[in-house]
Amino acid sequence: MTITEVSKKFELSQDTLRYYERIGLLPSVNRNKGGIRDYTEEDCKWVEFIKCMRNAGLPIEALIEYVGLFQQGDETIEARKELLN
């Protein structure tokens, strides 16, 4: 999916999606040969999760910490649960 499609699907601005990628909330989104972002299903799941957590009031800083813990693997599950409480 292109950034335009993802933006419309999740009702987030393209600038917001770029910002989330820049600060590390979204993993690096692949780009096609023309340099256009090509969002995968996994990328879209992250966008949906981030939007849900932001709507629930979780601060950006906590989300950044959560993503960092997630990338460290299953040994951080308890820390992630604690962060969301």
FIKOLZA-1660 file (N, C-alpha, C; in steps of 0.1 Angstrom, whole numbers, plus 5000, padded with zeros to 4 digits):
% residues 85
   i   px   py   pz ch aa at
   1 5008 4988 5000  A  M  N
   1 5000 5000 5000  A  M CA
   1 5009 5012 5000  A  M  C
   2 5004 5023 4994  A  T  N
   2 5012 5035 4994  A  T CA
   2 5008 5043 5006  A  T  C
   3 5016 5054 5009  A  I  N
   3 5013 5062 5020  A  I CA
   3 5000 5069 5019  A  I  C
   4 4996 5072 5007  A  T  N
   4 4982 5078 5005  A  T CA
   4 4971 5068 5009  A  T  C
   5 4973 5056 5005  A  E  N
   5 4963 5045 5009  A  E CA
   5 4962 5043 5024  A  E  C
   6 4974 5042 5030  A  V  N
   6 4975 5040 5044  A  V CA
   6 4969 5052 5052  A  V  C
   7 4972 5063 5047  A  S  N
   7 4967 5076 5053  A  S CA
   7 4952 5076 5053  A  S  C
   8 4946 5072 5042  A  K  N
   8 4931 5072 5041  A  K CA
   8 4925 5061 5049  A  K  C
   9 4931 5049 5049  A  K  N
   9 4926 5037 5056  A  K CA
   9 4926 5040 5071  A  K  C
  10 4936 5046 5077  A  F  N
  10 4937 5048 5091  A  F CA
  10 4933 5062 5096  A  F  C
  11 4930 5071 5086  A  E  N
  11 4926 5085 5089  A  E CA
  11 4937 5092 5097  A  E  C
  12 4949 5090 5092  A  L  N
  12 4961 5097 5097  A  L CA
  12 4967 5105 5085  A  L  C
  13 4973 5116 5088  A  S  N
  13 4979 5124 5078  A  S CA
  13 4992 5117 5073  A  S  C
  14 4996 5120 5061  A  Q  N
  14 5009 5114 5056  A  Q CA
  14 5020 5119 5064  A  Q  C
  15 5020 5132 5069  A  D  N
  15 5030 5137 5077  A  D CA
  15 5031 5130 5090  A  D  C
  16 5020 5126 5096  A  T  N
  16 5020 5118 5108  A  T CA
  16 5027 5104 5106  A  T  C
  17 5024 5098 5095  A  L  N
  17 5030 5085 5092  A  L CA
  17 5045 5086 5090  A  L  C
  18 5049 5097 5083  A  R  N
  18 5063 5099 5081  A  R CA
  18 5070 5102 5095  A  R  C
  19 5063 5110 5103  A  Y  N
  19 5069 5113 5117  A  Y CA
  19 5070 5100 5125  A  Y  C
  20 5060 5091 5125  A  Y  N
  20 5061 5079 5132  A  Y CA
  20 5073 5070 5127  A  Y  C
  21 5075 5070 5114  A  E  N
  21 5086 5063 5109  A  E CA
  21 5100 5069 5113  A  E  C
  22 5100 5082 5113  A  R  N
  22 5112 5090 5116  A  R CA
  22 5117 5088 5131  A  R  C
  23 5107 5087 5140  A  I  N
  23 5110 5086 5154  A  I CA
  23 5111 5071 5158  A  I  C
  24 5109 5062 5149  A  G  N
  24 5111 5048 5152  A  G CA
  24 5099 5040 5157  A  G  C
  25 5087 5046 5156  A  L  N
  25 5075 5039 5160  A  L CA
  25 5071 5029 5150  A  L  C
  26 5074 5032 5137  A  L  N
  26 5072 5022 5126  A  L CA
  26 5086 5018 5122  A  L  C
  27 5087 5005 5120  A  P  N
  27 5100 5000 5114  A  P CA
  27 5102 5007 5100  A  P  C
  28 5113 5007 5095  A  S  N
  28 5116 5013 5082  A  S CA
  28 5107 5007 5072  A  S  C
  29 5099 5015 5066  A  V  N
  29 5089 5010 5056  A  V CA
  29 5097 5009 5043  A  V  C
  30 5095 4997 5036  A  N  N
  30 5102 4994 5024  A  N CA
  30 5098 5004 5013  A  N  C
  31 5106 5007 5004  A  R  N
  31 5103 5015 4992  A  R CA
  31 5104 5008 4979  A  R  C
  32 5096 5011 4970  A  N  N
  32 5097 5005 4957  A  N CA
  32 5109 5011 4949  A  N  C
  33 5111 5007 4937  A  K  N
  33 5122 5012 4928  A  K CA
  33 5121 5027 4926  A  K  C
  34 5109 5033 4926  A  G  N
  34 5107 5047 4925  A  G CA
  34 5109 5055 4937  A  G  C
  35 5112 5048 4949  A  G  N
  35 5114 5055 4961  A  G CA
  35 5101 5057 4969  A  G  C
  36 5090 5052 4964  A  I  N
  36 5077 5053 4971  A  I CA
  36 5076 5043 4982  A  I  C
  37 5071 5048 4994  A  R  N
  37 5069 5039 5005  A  R CA
  37 5059 5028 5001  A  R  C
  38 5062 5016 5005  A  D  N
  38 5053 5004 5001  A  D CA
  38 5050 4997 5015  A  D  C
  39 5039 5001 5021  A  Y  N
  39 5035 4995 5034  A  Y CA
  39 5030 4981 5032  A  Y  C
  40 5036 4972 5040  A  T  N
  40 5031 4958 5041  A  T CA
  40 5020 4956 5051  A  T  C
  41 5014 4944 5051  A  E  N
  41 5003 4941 5061  A  E CA
  41 5009 4943 5075  A  E  C
  42 5021 4939 5077  A  E  N
  42 5027 4941 5090  A  E CA
  42 5029 4955 5094  A  E  C
  43 5033 4964 5085  A  D  N
  43 5034 4978 5087  A  D CA
  43 5020 4984 5091  A  D  C
  44 5010 4979 5084  A  C  N
  44 4996 4984 5086  A  C CA
  44 4992 4980 5100  A  C  C
  45 4995 4968 5105  A  K  N
  45 4992 4964 5118  A  K CA
  45 4998 4973 5129  A  K  C
  46 5011 4977 5126  A  W  N
  46 5017 4986 5135  A  W CA
  46 5010 5000 5135  A  W  C
  47 5006 5005 5123  A  V  N
  47 4999 5017 5123  A  V CA
  47 4986 5017 5131  A  V  C
  48 4979 5006 5129  A  E  N
  48 4967 5004 5136  A  E CA
  48 4969 5003 5151  A  E  C
  49 4979 4996 5156  A  F  N
  49 4983 4995 5170  A  F CA
  49 4986 5009 5175  A  F  C
  50 4995 5016 5168  A  I  N
  50 4999 5030 5173  A  I CA
  50 4987 5039 5174  A  I  C
  51 4978 5039 5164  A  K  N
  51 4966 5047 5164  A  K CA
  51 4958 5044 5176  A  K  C
  52 4956 5031 5179  A  C  N
  52 4948 5026 5190  A  C CA
  52 4954 5031 5203  A  C  C
  53 4967 5029 5205  A  M  N
  53 4973 5033 5217  A  M CA
  53 4973 5048 5219  A  M  C
  54 4975 5056 5209  A  R  N
  54 4974 5070 5209  A  R CA
  54 4960 5075 5213  A  R  C
  55 4950 5068 5207  A  N  N
  55 4936 5071 5211  A  N CA
  55 4932 5068 5225  A  N  C
  56 4939 5058 5231  A  A  N
  56 4938 5054 5245  A  A CA
  56 4945 5064 5254  A  A  C
  57 4953 5073 5248  A  G  N
  57 4960 5083 5257  A  G CA
  57 4974 5079 5260  A  G  C
  58 4980 5069 5254  A  L  N
  58 4994 5065 5257  A  L CA
  58 5003 5076 5250  A  L  C
  59 5012 5081 5257  A  P  N
  59 5021 5091 5252  A  P CA
  59 5031 5085 5241  A  P  C
  60 5035 5094 5232  A  I  N
  60 5045 5089 5222  A  I CA
  60 5057 5083 5228  A  I  C
  61 5062 5089 5239  A  E  N
  61 5075 5084 5246  A  E CA
  61 5073 5070 5250  A  E  C
  62 5061 5067 5256  A  A  N
  62 5058 5053 5261  A  A CA
  62 5057 5043 5249  A  A  C
  63 5052 5048 5238  A  L  N
  63 5051 5040 5226  A  L CA
  63 5065 5037 5220  A  L  C
  64 5073 5047 5220  A  I  N
  64 5087 5044 5216  A  I CA
  64 5094 5034 5224  A  I  C
  65 5092 5035 5238  A  E  N
  65 5098 5025 5247  A  E CA
  65 5092 5011 5244  A  E  C
  66 5079 5010 5242  A  Y  N
  66 5072 4998 5239  A  Y CA
  66 5078 4991 5227  A  Y  C
  67 5079 4999 5216  A  V  N
  67 5085 4994 5203  A  V CA
  67 5099 4988 5206  A  V  C
  68 5107 4996 5213  A  G  N
  68 5121 4991 5216  A  G CA
  68 5120 4978 5224  A  G  C
  69 5112 4977 5234  A  L  N
  69 5110 4964 5241  A  L CA
  69 5106 4953 5232  A  L  C
  70 5096 4956 5223  A  F  N
  70 5091 4946 5214  A  F CA
  70 5102 4940 5205  A  F  C
  71 5110 4949 5201  A  Q  N
  71 5121 4945 5192  A  Q CA
  71 5132 4936 5199  A  Q  C
  72 5132 4937 5212  A  Q  N
  72 5141 4929 5220  A  Q CA
  72 5137 4914 5222  A  Q  C
  73 5124 4912 5219  A  G  N
  73 5119 4898 5219  A  G CA
  73 5110 4895 5231  A  G  C
  74 5107 4882 5232  A  D  N
  74 5097 4877 5242  A  D CA
  74 5101 4879 5256  A  D  C
  75 5114 4880 5259  A  E  N
  75 5118 4882 5273  A  E CA
  75 5114 4896 5278  A  E  C
  76 5108 4904 5270  A  T  N
  76 5103 4917 5275  A  T CA
  76 5088 4918 5276  A  T  C
  77 5081 4907 5275  A  I  N
  77 5067 4907 5276  A  I CA
  77 5062 4913 5289  A  I  C
  78 5067 4910 5300  A  E  N
  78 5063 4915 5313  A  E CA
  78 5065 4930 5313  A  E  C
  79 5077 4935 5309  A  A  N
  79 5080 4949 5309  A  A CA
  79 5070 4956 5299  A  A  C
  80 5066 4950 5288  A  R  N
  80 5056 4957 5279  A  R CA
  80 5042 4957 5286  A  R  C
  81 5038 4947 5293  A  K  N
  81 5026 4947 5300  A  K CA
  81 5025 4958 5310  A  K  C
  82 5036 4959 5318  A  E  N
  82 5037 4969 5328  A  E CA
  82 5036 4983 5322  A  E  C
  83 5042 4985 5311  A  L  N
  83 5042 4998 5304  A  L CA
  83 5028 5002 5300  A  L  C
  84 5020 4992 5296  A  L  N
  84 5006 4995 5292  A  L CA
  84 4996 4996 5303  A  L  C
  85 5000 4993 5315  A  N  N
  85 4991 4995 5327  A  N CA
  85 4992 5008 5333  A  N  C
% end
